[in-house]
Amino acid sequence: MNELIAQLTEKAGLTEAQAHKAIDVIKEYIQSQLPPMMQGMVDNFLKTGNQPGQADDFLG
């Protein structure tokens, strides 16, 4: 997740807070397009609660 935040701040010129909000909006949109049983996959992919290097933190 930190890598994605860094890219949004660098490439799109967003502040860190704006980058977090952008990810939240995108996540909500993607989840609205998926069946309920698949929405958890988006949460798992964008998980922010784990420490970098943990198995569930794909973007850490």
N, C-alpha and C positions, 0 to 999 in steps of 0.2 A: 504494500500500500504506500509506503514511504517513497518508493521509486516513482509511482504514478503521481503522487503529490508533487514531487520534484520536477517531473516532466511538465506538468500543468503550470507550475509557477515559472519554469524556464521558457517553455515553448509558447505558451499562451499568454504569458505576462500576468497571470493571476496571483493574488496574494494567497498565502496558505489557507486562510479561512475561506476564500472564494473557491479554491481548489477542492476543499472538503465538501463544500455545498454543491459544487458541480458533480462530484462523484455521487453524492446522495440523490440528486435529481436523476442522474443517469441510472443509478441502481433502481430507483422507484419506477422509472419508465420501463426498464427491462423486465422487472418483476411483474408489471401490469400486463405485459405481453405474453407471459408464460403461464402454463397451468399451475395451480397452487402447489402441486407436488414437486415442481421443479424450482420454485422460488427460493428455497433454501440453498440451492447450489450457488446462486448469486451472492447470498450472504456469506457462504463459506469461501467463495473466491475473493471477496472483498473484505474478509475478516480483518478487523482492526484491533481486536482485543488481545491477540497473541503477540508474543515477543518474536522478533525476527529469528528465522531459523527453525521455528516449530513447524511440524509437518502440515498443519492446517493453514499456515500463513503463506499462500502462494505468491503474494506480492511483497513480502517482507524483506 
